[in-house]
Amino acid sequence: MFDFGQRLRQIREENRLTQKQFAERIGSTERGIQRYESGERLPAFNVIISILDNLDVDANYLLGRTDNPKVHSA
């Protein structure tokens, strides 16, 4: 089974963002990011959309449906 938090952390780190910087970009809190990455909580739908928009990552990757993090063009 995929680990949402692990994938989120990996993408955040690849974008060279701290948890605080990332939280500010997506309108969350540093503690919220910590909870998402630790698996303590899953983000709400609107937060997932903000994550996708800010990190340019494929939703299917973040949600464990593919191992390719790149956004596919139509």
All heavy atoms as a GROMACS GRO file, in nm:
protein
  606
    1MET      N    1   0.084  -0.119   0.000
    1MET     CA    2   0.000   0.000   0.000
    1MET      C    3   0.089   0.124   0.000
    1MET      O    4   0.194   0.127   0.062
    1MET     CB    5  -0.091  -0.001   0.122
    1MET     CG    6  -0.188   0.111   0.122
    1MET     SD    7  -0.320   0.077   0.238
    1MET     CE    8  -0.385   0.240   0.252
    2PHE      N    9   0.044   0.230  -0.068
    2PHE     CA   10   0.122   0.352  -0.078
    2PHE      C   11   0.117   0.430   0.052
    2PHE      O   12   0.030   0.411   0.135
    2PHE     CB   13   0.072   0.437  -0.194
    2PHE     CG   14  -0.042   0.529  -0.159
    2PHE    CD1   15  -0.018   0.664  -0.143
    2PHE    CD2   16  -0.170   0.482  -0.140
    2PHE    CE1   17  -0.121   0.751  -0.110
    2PHE    CE2   18  -0.273   0.568  -0.108
    2PHE     CZ   19  -0.249   0.703  -0.093
    3ASP      N   20   0.211   0.519   0.068
    3ASP     CA   21   0.218   0.604   0.185
    3ASP      C   22   0.210   0.749   0.140
    3ASP      O   23   0.308   0.806   0.091
    3ASP     CB   24   0.349   0.577   0.260
    3ASP     CG   25   0.359   0.653   0.390
    3ASP    OD1   26   0.290   0.756   0.406
    3ASP    OD2   27   0.437   0.610   0.476
    4PHE      N   28   0.092   0.810   0.154
    4PHE     CA   29   0.070   0.947   0.112
    4PHE      C   30   0.173   1.041   0.174
    4PHE      O   31   0.232   1.124   0.105
    4PHE     CB   32  -0.072   0.991   0.150
    4PHE     CG   33  -0.100   1.135   0.119
    4PHE    CD1   34  -0.147   1.172  -0.006
    4PHE    CD2   35  -0.079   1.234   0.214
    4PHE    CE1   36  -0.173   1.305  -0.036
    4PHE    CE2   37  -0.103   1.367   0.185
    4PHE     CZ   38  -0.150   1.402   0.060
    5GLY      N   39   0.194   1.029   0.303
    5GLY     CA   40   0.287   1.118   0.373
    5GLY      C   41   0.428   1.108   0.321
    5GLY      O   42   0.497   1.210   0.306
    6GLN      N   43   0.471   0.987   0.292
    6GLN     CA   44   0.606   0.967   0.240
    6GLN      C   45   0.620   1.032   0.102
    6GLN      O   46   0.720   1.098   0.073
    6GLN     CB   47   0.637   0.818   0.232
    6GLN     CG   48   0.776   0.788   0.182
    6GLN     CD   49   0.802   0.638   0.176
    6GLN    OE1   50   0.710   0.557   0.171
    6GLN    NE2   51   0.928   0.601   0.177
    7ARG      N   52   0.520   1.016   0.019
    7ARG     CA   53   0.524   1.076  -0.114
    7ARG      C   54   0.519   1.229  -0.105
    7ARG      O   55   0.590   1.298  -0.178
    7ARG     CB   56   0.410   1.024  -0.202
    7ARG     CG   57   0.435   0.881  -0.243
    7ARG     CD   58   0.331   0.830  -0.337
    7ARG     NE   59   0.366   0.693  -0.374
    7ARG     CZ   60   0.342   0.640  -0.490
    7ARG    NH1   61   0.280   0.708  -0.584
    7ARG    NH2   62   0.378   0.516  -0.516
    8LEU      N   63   0.438   1.281  -0.016
    8LEU     CA   64   0.430   1.424   0.003
    8LEU      C   65   0.566   1.480   0.049
    8LEU      O   66   0.614   1.580  -0.005
    8LEU     CB   67   0.321   1.460   0.104
    8LEU     CG   68   0.302   1.608   0.131
    8LEU    CD1   69   0.259   1.682   0.004
    8LEU    CD2   70   0.199   1.627   0.242
    9ARG      N   71   0.626   1.415   0.146
    9ARG     CA   72   0.757   1.460   0.195
    9ARG      C   73   0.861   1.457   0.083
    9ARG      O   74   0.938   1.552   0.067
    9ARG     CB   75   0.805   1.372   0.311
    9ARG     CG   76   0.945   1.412   0.360
    9ARG     CD   77   0.995   1.326   0.474
    9ARG     NE   78   0.915   1.354   0.592
    9ARG     CZ   79   0.847   1.263   0.662
    9ARG    NH1   80   0.849   1.136   0.626
    9ARG    NH2   81   0.776   1.298   0.766
   10GLN      N   82   0.862   1.350   0.006
   10GLN     CA   83   0.958   1.336  -0.103
   10GLN      C   84   0.944   1.450  -0.203
   10GLN      O   85   1.043   1.514  -0.241
   10GLN     CB   86   0.940   1.203  -0.174
   10GLN     CG   87   1.030   1.185  -0.294
   10GLN     CD   88   0.997   1.058  -0.372
   10GLN    OE1   89   0.917   0.975  -0.328
   10GLN    NE2   90   1.058   1.043  -0.486
   11ILE      N   91   0.823   1.479  -0.245
   11ILE     CA   92   0.799   1.586  -0.342
   11ILE      C   93   0.834   1.722  -0.281
   11ILE      O   94   0.895   1.806  -0.347
   11ILE     CB   95   0.653   1.583  -0.391
   11ILE    CG1   96   0.626   1.456  -0.471
   11ILE    CG2   97   0.620   1.707  -0.472
   11ILE    CD1   98   0.701   1.446  -0.601
   12ARG      N   99   0.798   1.743  -0.156
   12ARG     CA  100   0.831   1.871  -0.090
   12ARG      C  101   0.982   1.891  -0.085
   12ARG      O  102   1.033   1.998  -0.119
   12ARG     CB  103   0.773   1.875   0.051
   12ARG     CG  104   0.812   2.002   0.129
   12ARG     CD  105   0.763   2.001   0.272
   12ARG     NE  106   0.807   1.888   0.352
   12ARG     CZ  107   0.930   1.876   0.406
   12ARG    NH1  108   1.022   1.968   0.385
   12ARG    NH2  109   0.959   1.771   0.480
   13GLU      N  110   1.054   1.787  -0.047
   13GLU     CA  111   1.199   1.796  -0.037
   13GLU      C  112   1.264   1.813  -0.174
   13GLU      O  113   1.363   1.887  -0.187
   13GLU     CB  114   1.256   1.675   0.036
   13GLU     CG  115   1.223   1.676   0.183
   13GLU     CD  116   1.266   1.551   0.257
   13GLU    OE1  117   1.303   1.450   0.192
   13GLU    OE2  118   1.264   1.553   0.382
   14GLU      N  119   1.211   1.748  -0.276
   14GLU     CA  120   1.263   1.766  -0.412
   14GLU      C  121   1.247   1.910  -0.459
   14GLU      O  122   1.325   1.958  -0.541
   14GLU     CB  123   1.193   1.671  -0.509
   14GLU     CG  124   1.237   1.528  -0.495
   14GLU     CD  125   1.159   1.432  -0.583
   14GLU    OE1  126   1.074   1.477  -0.663
   14GLU    OE2  127   1.183   1.310  -0.571
   15ASN      N  128   1.146   1.979  -0.407
   15ASN     CA  129   1.123   2.119  -0.439
   15ASN      C  130   1.198   2.212  -0.344
   15ASN      O  131   1.178   2.334  -0.348
   15ASN     CB  132   0.973   2.150  -0.437
   15ASN     CG  133   0.904   2.102  -0.562
   15ASN    OD1  134   0.895   2.176  -0.660
   15ASN    ND2  135   0.857   1.978  -0.562
   16ARG      N  136   1.280   2.153  -0.259
   16ARG     CA  137   1.365   2.227  -0.164
   16ARG      C  138   1.285   2.324  -0.077
   16ARG      O  139   1.322   2.440  -0.058
   16ARG     CB  140   1.475   2.300  -0.238
   16ARG     CG  141   1.574   2.206  -0.304
   16ARG     CD  142   1.688   2.283  -0.369
   16ARG     NE  143   1.791   2.191  -0.413
   16ARG     CZ  144   1.804   2.147  -0.538
   16ARG    NH1  145   1.718   2.186  -0.630
   16ARG    NH2  146   1.902   2.066  -0.570
   17LEU      N  147   1.174   2.272  -0.024
   17LEU     CA  148   1.090   2.352   0.064
   17LEU      C  149   1.093   2.294   0.205
   17LEU      O  150   1.085   2.172   0.222
   17LEU     CB  151   0.945   2.352   0.014
   17LEU     CG  152   0.918   2.420  -0.119
   17LEU    CD1  153   0.777   2.386  -0.167
   17LEU    CD2  154   0.937   2.569  -0.107
   18THR      N  155   1.101   2.380   0.304
   18THR     CA  156   1.084   2.335   0.442
   18THR      C  157   0.934   2.312   0.465
   18THR      O  158   0.851   2.356   0.385
   18THR     CB  159   1.133   2.441   0.542
   18THR    OG1  160   1.050   2.557   0.531
   18THR    CG2  161   1.280   2.476   0.519
   19GLN      N  162   0.902   2.247   0.574
   19GLN     CA  163   0.760   2.228   0.605
   19GLN      C  164   0.691   2.363   0.623
   19GLN      O  165   0.579   2.382   0.579
   19GLN     CB  166   0.744   2.142   0.730
   19GLN     CG  167   0.780   1.997   0.707
   19GLN     CD  168   0.769   1.913   0.832
   19GLN    OE1  169   0.784   1.962   0.944
   19GLN    NE2  170   0.745   1.784   0.813
   20LYS      N  171   0.761   2.458   0.685
   20LYS     CA  172   0.703   2.590   0.707
   20LYS      C  173   0.680   2.662   0.574
   20LYS      O  174   0.573   2.719   0.552
   20LYS     CB  175   0.794   2.673   0.797
   20LYS     CG  176   0.739   2.809   0.829
   20LYS     CD  177   0.828   2.885   0.925
   20LYS     CE  178   0.766   3.020   0.957
   20LYS     NZ  179   0.845   3.094   1.054
   21GLN      N  180   0.779   2.660   0.485
   21GLN     CA  181   0.764   2.725   0.354
   21GLN      C  182   0.650   2.663   0.275
   21GLN      O  183   0.569   2.733   0.213
   21GLN     CB  184   0.894   2.713   0.273
   21GLN     CG  185   1.009   2.792   0.328
   21GLN     CD  186   1.141   2.754   0.262
   21GLN    OE1  187   1.162   2.638   0.225
   21GLN    NE2  188   1.230   2.851   0.249
   22PHE      N  189   0.643   2.530   0.278
   22PHE     CA  190   0.538   2.459   0.205
   22PHE      C  191   0.401   2.494   0.262
   22PHE      O  192   0.306   2.521   0.187
   22PHE     CB  193   0.565   2.310   0.210
   22PHE     CG  194   0.467   2.228   0.133
   22PHE    CD1  195   0.436   2.258   0.002
   22PHE    CD2  196   0.406   2.119   0.191
   22PHE    CE1  197   0.344   2.182  -0.069
   22PHE    CE2  198   0.316   2.042   0.121
   22PHE     CZ  199   0.285   2.074  -0.010
   23ALA      N  200   0.390   2.496   0.394
   23ALA     CA  201   0.263   2.530   0.458
   23ALA      C  202   0.215   2.668   0.415
   23ALA      O  203   0.098   2.686   0.384
   23ALA     CB  204   0.279   2.523   0.610
   24GLU      N  205   0.307   2.763   0.411
   24GLU     CA  206   0.271   2.899   0.370
   24GLU      C  207   0.223   2.902   0.225
   24GLU      O  208   0.129   2.973   0.193
   24GLU     CB  209   0.390   2.994   0.390
   24GLU     CG  210   0.420   3.019   0.536
   24GLU     CD  211   0.552   3.093   0.560
   24GLU    OE1  212   0.627   3.117   0.462
   24GLU    OE2  213   0.580   3.124   0.677
   25ARG      N  214   0.286   2.824   0.139
   25ARG     CA  215   0.248   2.821  -0.003
   25ARG      C  216   0.109   2.765  -0.025
   25ARG      O  217   0.038   2.807  -0.117
   25ARG     CB  218   0.349   2.739  -0.084
   25ARG     CG  219   0.474   2.816  -0.116
   25ARG     CD  220   0.572   2.735  -0.194
   25ARG     NE  221   0.527   2.714  -0.331
   25ARG     CZ  222   0.603   2.662  -0.426
   25ARG    NH1  223   0.728   2.626  -0.399
   25ARG    NH2  224   0.558   2.645  -0.548
   26ILE      N  225   0.072   2.666   0.056
   26ILE     CA  226  -0.058   2.601   0.032
   26ILE      C  227  -0.167   2.648   0.129
   26ILE      O  228  -0.279   2.597   0.125
   26ILE     CB  229  -0.047   2.447   0.035
   26ILE    CG1  230  -0.014   2.394   0.174
   26ILE    CG2  231   0.053   2.398  -0.068
   26ILE    CD1  232  -0.036   2.245   0.189
   27GLY      N  233  -0.135   2.743   0.215
   27GLY     CA  234  -0.236   2.795   0.307
   27GLY      C  235  -0.265   2.702   0.423
   27GLY      O  236  -0.379   2.694   0.470
   28SER      N  237  -0.164   2.634   0.471
   28SER     CA  238  -0.178   2.542   0.584
   28SER      C  239  -0.086   2.589   0.696
   28SER      O  240  -0.039   2.703   0.694
   28SER     CB  241  -0.141   2.400   0.539
   28SER     OG  242  -0.168   2.306   0.641
   29THR      N  243  -0.064   2.502   0.793
   29THR     CA  244   0.028   2.531   0.901
   29THR      C  245   0.142   2.430   0.898
   29THR      O  246   0.128   2.322   0.840
   29THR     CB  247  -0.040   2.520   1.039
   29THR    OG1  248  -0.083   2.385   1.058
   29THR    CG2  249  -0.159   2.615   1.049
   30GLU      N  250   0.252   2.467   0.959
   30GLU     CA  251   0.366   2.374   0.966
   30GLU      C  252   0.324   2.245   1.037
   30GLU      O  253   0.359   2.135   0.994
   30GLU     CB  254   0.483   2.440   1.038
   30GLU     CG  255   0.607   2.356   1.039
   30GLU     CD  256   0.726   2.428   1.103
   30GLU    OE1  257   0.711   2.542   1.150
   30GLU    OE2  258   0.835   2.368   1.104
   31ARG      N  259   0.247   2.258   1.142
   31ARG     CA  260   0.199   2.140   1.215
   31ARG      C  261   0.110   2.054   1.126
   31ARG      O  262   0.115   1.931   1.132
   31ARG     CB  263   0.125   2.181   1.343
   31ARG     CG  264   0.079   2.064   1.427
   31ARG     CD  265   0.196   1.983   1.480
   31ARG     NE  266   0.147   1.869   1.554
   31ARG     CZ  267   0.188   1.743   1.537
   31ARG    NH1  268   0.284   1.715   1.450
   31ARG    NH2  269   0.138   1.645   1.606
   32GLY      N  270   0.030   2.118   1.043
   32GLY     CA  271  -0.054   2.043   0.949
   32GLY      C  272   0.030   1.959   0.854
   32GLY      O  273   0.000   1.842   0.830
   33ILE      N  274   0.136   2.019   0.801
   33ILE     CA  275   0.225   1.946   0.711
   33ILE      C  276   0.291   1.830   0.785
   33ILE      O  277   0.302   1.719   0.733
   33ILE     CB  278   0.332   2.040   0.650
   33ILE    CG1  279   0.267   2.155   0.572
   33ILE    CG2  280   0.430   1.962   0.563
   33ILE    CD1  281   0.175   2.112   0.460
   34GLN      N  282   0.333   1.855   0.908
   34GLN     CA  283   0.393   1.748   0.988
   34GLN      C  284   0.295   1.632   1.005
   34GLN      O  285   0.333   1.515   0.993
   34GLN     CB  286   0.433   1.800   1.126
   34GLN     CG  287   0.549   1.898   1.122
   34GLN     CD  288   0.570   1.970   1.254
   34GLN    OE1  289   0.489   1.960   1.348
   34GLN    NE2  290   0.678   2.045   1.263
   35ARG      N  291   0.170   1.663   1.029
   35ARG     CA  292   0.068   1.559   1.046
   35ARG      C  293   0.042   1.482   0.917
   35ARG      O  294   0.024   1.360   0.920
   35ARG     CB  295  -0.062   1.620   1.098
   35ARG     CG  296  -0.053   1.661   1.242
   35ARG     CD  297  -0.181   1.725   1.290
   35ARG     NE  298  -0.173   1.749   1.433
   35ARG     CZ  299  -0.231   1.851   1.494
   35ARG    NH1  300  -0.304   1.937   1.423
   35ARG    NH2  301  -0.220   1.867   1.622
   36TYR      N  302   0.040   1.552   0.804
   36TYR     CA  303   0.021   1.484   0.675
   36TYR      C  304   0.138   1.390   0.648
   36TYR      O  305   0.119   1.276   0.607
   36TYR     CB  306   0.009   1.583   0.559
   36TYR     CG  307  -0.102   1.684   0.571
   36TYR    CD1  308  -0.089   1.809   0.513
   36TYR    CD2  309  -0.221   1.657   0.640
   36TYR    CE1  310  -0.190   1.904   0.522
   36TYR    CE2  311  -0.321   1.751   0.650
   36TYR     CZ  312  -0.305   1.874   0.590
   36TYR     OH  313  -0.405   1.969   0.599
   37GLU      N  314   0.260   1.440   0.669
   37GLU     CA  315   0.378   1.361   0.637
   37GLU      C  316   0.397   1.243   0.732
   37GLU      O  317   0.451   1.141   0.692
   37GLU     CB  318   0.502   1.450   0.635
   37GLU     CG  319   0.503   1.546   0.517
   37GLU     CD  320   0.628   1.628   0.507
   37GLU    OE1  321   0.718   1.618   0.593
   37GLU    OE2  322   0.639   1.706   0.408
   38SER      N  323   0.352   1.256   0.855
   38SER     CA  324   0.365   1.145   0.951
   38SER      C  325   0.254   1.042   0.936
   38SER      O  326   0.260   0.935   0.996
   38SER     CB  327   0.365   1.200   1.094
   38SER     OG  328   0.234   1.244   1.130
   39GLY      N  329   0.152   1.075   0.858
   39GLY     CA  330   0.039   0.985   0.842
   39GLY      C  331  -0.066   0.999   0.949
   39GLY      O  332  -0.163   0.924   0.954
   40GLU      N  333  -0.048   1.098   1.034
   40GLU     CA  334  -0.144   1.122   1.142
   40GLU      C  335  -0.278   1.171   1.088
   40GLU      O  336  -0.384   1.140   1.144
   40GLU     CB  337  -0.085   1.226   1.239
   40GLU     CG  338  -0.166   1.252   1.362
   40GLU     CD  339  -0.099   1.353   1.453
   40GLU    OE1  340   0.026   1.364   1.453
   40GLU    OE2  341  -0.173   1.424   1.524
   41ARG      N  342  -0.274   1.247   0.978
   41ARG     CA  343  -0.395   1.300   0.915
   41ARG      C  344  -0.380   1.300   0.765
   41ARG      O  345  -0.269   1.305   0.713
   41ARG     CB  346  -0.420   1.445   0.958
   41ARG     CG  347  -0.458   1.460   1.102
   41ARG     CD  348  -0.504   1.598   1.131
   41ARG     NE  349  -0.626   1.625   1.051
   41ARG     CZ  350  -0.686   1.742   1.049
   41ARG    NH1  351  -0.640   1.842   1.115
   41ARG    NH2  352  -0.795   1.758   0.977
   42LEU      N  353  -0.491   1.300   0.696
   42LEU     CA  354  -0.494   1.321   0.552
   42LEU      C  355  -0.553   1.458   0.526
   42LEU      O  356  -0.644   1.501   0.596
   42LEU     CB  357  -0.578   1.213   0.482
   42LEU     CG  358  -0.518   1.073   0.480
   42LEU    CD1  359  -0.618   0.974   0.421
   42LEU    CD2  360  -0.389   1.072   0.400
   43PRO      N  361  -0.501   1.528   0.426
   43PRO     CA  362  -0.553   1.663   0.398
   43PRO      C  363  -0.692   1.659   0.337
   43PRO      O  364  -0.732   1.562   0.273
   43PRO     CB  365  -0.451   1.720   0.299
   43PRO     CG  366  -0.388   1.602   0.237
   43PRO     CD  367  -0.391   1.492   0.338
   44ALA      N  368  -0.763   1.769   0.356
   44ALA     CA  369  -0.893   1.787   0.292
   44ALA      C  370  -0.874   1.803   0.142
   44ALA      O  371  -0.764   1.831   0.094
   44ALA     CB  372  -0.962   1.911   0.350
   45PHE      N  373  -0.981   1.785   0.068
   45PHE     CA  374  -0.976   1.791  -0.078
   45PHE      C  375  -0.916   1.922  -0.128
   45PHE      O  376  -0.831   1.924  -0.217
   45PHE     CB  377  -1.117   1.769  -0.134
   45PHE     CG  378  -1.121   1.767  -0.284
   45PHE    CD1  379  -1.074   1.656  -0.354
   45PHE    CD2  380  -1.171   1.874  -0.355
   45PHE    CE1  381  -1.077   1.653  -0.492
   45PHE    CE2  382  -1.175   1.872  -0.493
   45PHE     CZ  383  -1.127   1.761  -0.562
   46ASN      N  384  -0.959   2.035  -0.070
   46ASN     CA  385  -0.908   2.165  -0.115
   46ASN      C  386  -0.758   2.179  -0.088
   46ASN      O  387  -0.686   2.244  -0.165
   46ASN     CB  388  -0.986   2.281  -0.053
   46ASN     CG  389  -0.972   2.287   0.098
   46ASN    OD1  390  -0.974   2.185   0.166
   46ASN    ND2  391  -0.961   2.406   0.150
   47VAL      N  392  -0.708   2.116   0.016
   47VAL     CA  393  -0.564   2.119   0.046
   47VAL      C  394  -0.490   2.033  -0.056
   47VAL      O  395  -0.382   2.071  -0.104
   47VAL     CB  396  -0.535   2.073   0.190
   47VAL    CG1  397  -0.386   2.067   0.216
   47VAL    CG2  398  -0.603   2.166   0.290
   48ILE      N  399  -0.546   1.919  -0.092
   48ILE     CA  400  -0.483   1.834  -0.194
   48ILE      C  401  -0.472   1.912  -0.326
   48ILE      O  402  -0.367   1.910  -0.391
   48ILE     CB  403  -0.561   1.703  -0.214
   48ILE    CG1  404  -0.547   1.615  -0.090
   48ILE    CG2  405  -0.511   1.628  -0.338
   48ILE    CD1  406  -0.631   1.491  -0.090
   49ILE      N  407  -0.577   1.983  -0.364
   49ILE     CA  408  -0.574   2.063  -0.487
   49ILE      C  409  -0.462   2.167  -0.478
   49ILE      O  410  -0.386   2.186  -0.574
   49ILE     CB  411  -0.710   2.133  -0.512
   49ILE    CG1  412  -0.819   2.029  -0.535
   49ILE    CG2  413  -0.700   2.232  -0.628
   49ILE    CD1  414  -0.800   1.942  -0.656
   50SER      N  415  -0.448   2.233  -0.364
   50SER     CA  416  -0.342   2.332  -0.347
   50SER      C  417  -0.204   2.268  -0.355
   50SER      O  418  -0.112   2.325  -0.415
   50SER     CB  419  -0.360   2.404  -0.213
   50SER     OG  420  -0.268   2.509  -0.202
   51ILE      N  421  -0.190   2.149  -0.299
   51ILE     CA  422  -0.062   2.076  -0.307
   51ILE      C  423  -0.029   2.048  -0.453
   51ILE      O  424   0.082   2.072  -0.499
   51ILE     CB  425  -0.069   1.944  -0.227
   51ILE    CG1  426  -0.073   1.974  -0.076
   51ILE    CG2  427   0.050   1.853  -0.260
   51ILE    CD1  428  -0.109   1.852   0.010
   52LEU      N  429  -0.125   1.997  -0.526
   52LEU     CA  430  -0.104   1.964  -0.668
   52LEU      C  431  -0.065   2.087  -0.747
   52LEU      O  432   0.026   2.083  -0.830
   52LEU     CB  433  -0.229   1.899  -0.726
   52LEU     CG  434  -0.272   1.767  -0.665
   52LEU    CD1  435  -0.406   1.724  -0.722
   52LEU    CD2  436  -0.167   1.660  -0.682
   53ASP      N  437  -0.133   2.197  -0.724
   53ASP     CA  438  -0.106   2.321  -0.796
   53ASP      C  439   0.032   2.377  -0.763
   53ASP      O  440   0.100   2.430  -0.850
   53ASP     CB  441  -0.212   2.427  -0.765
   53ASP     CG  442  -0.347   2.397  -0.826
   53ASP    OD1  443  -0.355   2.308  -0.915
   53ASP    OD2  444  -0.446   2.460  -0.784
   54ASN      N  445   0.074   2.366  -0.639
   54ASN     CA  446   0.200   2.426  -0.596
   54ASN      C  447   0.322   2.340  -0.621
   54ASN      O  448   0.433   2.392  -0.630
   54ASN     CB  449   0.192   2.463  -0.448
   54ASN     CG  450   0.120   2.592  -0.426
   54ASN    OD1  451   0.179   2.698  -0.443
   54ASN    ND2  452  -0.008   2.584  -0.395
   55LEU      N  453   0.305   2.210  -0.631
   55LEU     CA  454   0.420   2.122  -0.649
   55LEU      C  455   0.428   2.062  -0.788
   55LEU      O  456   0.520   1.988  -0.818
   55LEU     CB  457   0.420   2.010  -0.544
   55LEU     CG  458   0.440   2.054  -0.401
   55LEU    CD1  459   0.444   1.933  -0.309
   55LEU    CD2  460   0.566   2.137  -0.385
   56ASP      N  461   0.331   2.093  -0.874
   56ASP     CA  462   0.329   2.040  -1.010
   56ASP      C  463   0.351   1.889  -1.011
   56ASP      O  464   0.438   1.836  -1.080
   56ASP     CB  465   0.436   2.111  -1.095
   56ASP     CG  466   0.414   2.088  -1.243
   56ASP    OD1  467   0.297   2.073  -1.284
   56ASP    OD2  468   0.514   2.084  -1.317
   57VAL      N  469   0.269   1.821  -0.932
   57VAL     CA  470   0.277   1.676  -0.921
   57VAL      C  471   0.146   1.615  -0.969
   57VAL      O  472   0.040   1.676  -0.956
   57VAL     CB  473   0.309   1.633  -0.775
   57VAL    CG1  474   0.199   1.673  -0.680
   57VAL    CG2  475   0.336   1.486  -0.765
   58ASP      N  476   0.155   1.497  -1.028
   58ASP     CA  477   0.037   1.427  -1.076
   58ASP      C  478  -0.045   1.376  -0.957
   58ASP      O  479   0.008   1.316  -0.865
   58ASP     CB  480   0.081   1.309  -1.163
   58ASP     CG  481  -0.034   1.244  -1.238
   58ASP    OD1  482  -0.136   1.213  -1.176
   58ASP    OD2  483  -0.019   1.223  -1.360
   59ALA      N  484  -0.174   1.402  -0.960
   59ALA     CA  485  -0.263   1.356  -0.853
   59ALA      C  486  -0.257   1.205  -0.837
   59ALA      O  487  -0.261   1.155  -0.724
   59ALA     CB  488  -0.407   1.399  -0.882
   60ASN      N  489  -0.245   1.134  -0.947
   60ASN     CA  490  -0.239   0.988  -0.939
   60ASN      C  491  -0.116   0.941  -0.862
   60ASN      O  492  -0.121   0.841  -0.792
   60ASN     CB  493  -0.241   0.926  -1.079
   60ASN     CG  494  -0.377   0.937  -1.142
   60ASN    OD1  495  -0.478   0.904  -1.081
   60ASN    ND2  496  -0.382   0.987  -1.264
   61TYR      N  497  -0.006   1.012  -0.873
   61TYR     CA  498   0.114   0.978  -0.797
   61TYR      C  499   0.091   1.003  -0.648
   61TYR      O  500   0.115   0.916  -0.565
   61TYR     CB  501   0.235   1.060  -0.844
   61TYR     CG  502   0.355   1.038  -0.757
   61TYR    CD1  503   0.432   0.923  -0.769
   61TYR    CD2  504   0.391   1.130  -0.660
   61TYR    CE1  505   0.540   0.900  -0.687
   61TYR    CE2  506   0.499   1.109  -0.578
   61TYR     CZ  507   0.575   0.993  -0.591
   61TYR     OH  508   0.682   0.971  -0.508
   62LEU      N  509   0.043   1.121  -0.616
   62LEU     CA  510   0.022   1.157  -0.476
   62LEU      C  511  -0.078   1.064  -0.409
   62LEU      O  512  -0.066   1.033  -0.291
   62LEU     CB  513  -0.025   1.302  -0.467
   62LEU     CG  514  -0.011   1.370  -0.332
   62LEU    CD1  515   0.133   1.369  -0.283
   62LEU    CD2  516  -0.062   1.512  -0.339
   63LEU      N  517  -0.175   1.014  -0.486
   63LEU     CA  518  -0.277   0.927  -0.431
   63LEU      C  519  -0.245   0.778  -0.447
   63LEU      O  520  -0.328   0.692  -0.418
   63LEU     CB  521  -0.412   0.959  -0.496
   63LEU     CG  522  -0.460   1.103  -0.473
   63LEU    CD1  523  -0.587   1.131  -0.551
   63LEU    CD2  524  -0.480   1.131  -0.324
   64GLY      N  525  -0.123   0.749  -0.492
   64GLY     CA  526  -0.077   0.610  -0.496
   64GLY      C  527  -0.124   0.529  -0.615
   64GLY      O  528  -0.115   0.407  -0.614
   65ARG      N  529  -0.170   0.594  -0.721
   65ARG     CA  530  -0.222   0.521  -0.837
   65ARG      C  531  -0.116   0.500  -0.944
   65ARG      O  532  -0.139   0.424  -1.038
   65ARG     CB  533  -0.342   0.594  -0.893
   65ARG     CG  534  -0.457   0.599  -0.791
   65ARG     CD  535  -0.577   0.669  -0.843
   65ARG     NE  536  -0.627   0.593  -0.959
   65ARG     CZ  537  -0.720   0.637  -1.041
   65ARG    NH1  538  -0.773   0.756  -1.023
   65ARG    NH2  539  -0.760   0.564  -1.142
   66THR      N  540  -0.003   0.569  -0.934
   66THR     CA  541   0.108   0.553  -1.027
   66THR      C  542   0.237   0.584  -0.953
   66THR      O  543   0.234   0.648  -0.848
   66THR     CB  544   0.094   0.646  -1.150
   66THR    OG1  545   0.203   0.621  -1.240
   66THR    CG2  546   0.094   0.792  -1.112
   67ASP      N  547   0.346   0.540  -1.008
   67ASP     CA  548   0.476   0.570  -0.949
   67ASP      C  549   0.546   0.684  -1.022
   67ASP      O  550   0.660   0.716  -0.991
   67ASP     CB  551   0.565   0.446  -0.948
   67ASP     CG  552   0.515   0.341  -0.849
   67ASP    OD1  553   0.457   0.381  -0.745
   67ASP    OD2  554   0.535   0.222  -0.874
   68ASN      N  555   0.478   0.745  -1.118
   68ASN     CA  556   0.535   0.855  -1.194
   68ASN      C  557   0.481   0.988  -1.139
   68ASN      O  558   0.363   1.018  -1.155
   68ASN     CB  559   0.501   0.843  -1.343
   68ASN     CG  560   0.566   0.949  -1.427
   68ASN    OD1  561   0.634   1.038  -1.377
   68ASN    ND2  562   0.546   0.940  -1.556
   69PRO      N  563   0.567   1.070  -1.077
   69PRO     CA  564   0.517   1.196  -1.016
   69PRO      C  565   0.492   1.308  -1.115
   69PRO      O  566   0.434   1.409  -1.079
   69PRO     CB  567   0.632   1.233  -0.922
   69PRO     CG  568   0.753   1.173  -0.981
   69PRO     CD  569   0.706   1.045  -1.048
   70LYS      N  570   0.533   1.292  -1.240
   70LYS     CA  571   0.520   1.401  -1.338
   70LYS      C  572   0.377   1.412  -1.388
   70LYS      O  573   0.312   1.314  -1.417
   70LYS     CB  574   0.614   1.380  -1.456
   70LYS     CG  575   0.761   1.375  -1.415
   70LYS     CD  576   0.804   1.506  -1.352
   70LYS     CE  577   0.948   1.497  -1.308
   70LYS     NZ  578   0.986   1.603  -1.219
   71VAL      N  579   0.333   1.537  -1.404
   71VAL     CA  580   0.200   1.565  -1.458
   71VAL      C  581   0.200   1.531  -1.606
   71VAL      O  582   0.292   1.568  -1.679
   71VAL     CB  583   0.163   1.713  -1.437
   71VAL    CG1  584   0.031   1.746  -1.504
   71VAL    CG2  585   0.158   1.746  -1.289
   72HIS      N  586   0.099   1.458  -1.650
   72HIS     CA  587   0.087   1.420  -1.790
   72HIS      C  588   0.004   1.522  -1.864
   72HIS      O  589  -0.102   1.562  -1.818
   72HIS     CB  590   0.022   1.281  -1.804
   72HIS     CG  591   0.104   1.174  -1.742
   72HIS    ND1  592   0.068   1.114  -1.625
   72HIS    CD2  593   0.220   1.117  -1.781
   72HIS    CE1  594   0.158   1.023  -1.593
   72HIS    NE2  595   0.253   1.025  -1.686
   73SER      N  596   0.050   1.562  -1.981
   73SER     CA  597  -0.026   1.655  -2.065
   73SER      C  598  -0.130   1.578  -2.144
   73SER      O  599  -0.107   1.464  -2.184
   73SER     CB  600   0.067   1.727  -2.161
   73SER     OG  601   0.162   1.802  -2.090
   74ALA      N  602  -0.242   1.642  -2.169
   74ALA     CA  603  -0.349   1.578  -2.246
   74ALA      C  604  -0.323   1.590  -2.394
   74ALA      O  605  -0.256   1.671  -2.442
   74ALA     CB  606  -0.483   1.641  -2.212
   0.00000   0.00000   0.00000
